[in-house]
Amino acid sequence: MAKLYFNYSTMNAGKSTVLLQASHNYREHGMDTYLLTARLDKRAGAGRIASRIGIGSDADTFDAGDDLLDMIATRLDKGTIACVFVDEAQFLTPDQVWQLARVVDDLDLPVLCYGLRVDFRGELFPGSATLLALADEMREVRTICRCGKKATMVVRMDDSGQVIREGAQVQIGGNETYLSLCRRHWREAMGDRPAP
Ligand SMILES: [Zn+2]
């Protein structure tokens, strides 16, 4: 039986690398895969999933208005695929996560989603919240804080390195950078805990 997977992480944990490696494993054995990524993500250029270690692959893009069940059915008309990979899955709408669940249940096609769990305010992305509710299997792609503990949180910083404590969940086209931290150091950075 096909399953809906959610591989979640914080920023810079290498989830795109894990996705590309998994897709490569299928293709190496002669099985085709279908890659999707969010259209608002301009880091890799439109229609491409790229990792920080230099590998990349072309991908179709989705935004909030797309019906993913339709898109995947259209792709299947052109030929068989072994599974679907979705990068930047935090940007899925709850409806789109349900569409992916239908792909799994009704088309018997595995769907592997990769995305951030929480935003810089420590709040779940709606797409991730729905994936946490619906996924058959979940795995954490791990990275570490500067202290060596597992990083589960992320801070947003402006171009001078100052931590930004408020703002929209999604910031497009700015000069912000992100740093992954453990919860204790995230609280310190957010002013919730005195620095030692
Ligand atoms: Zn830490």
Residues whose N, C-alpha, C, O or C-beta is under 5 A from the ligand:
A	BS01	ZN	C145 R146 C147 K149 C182 H185
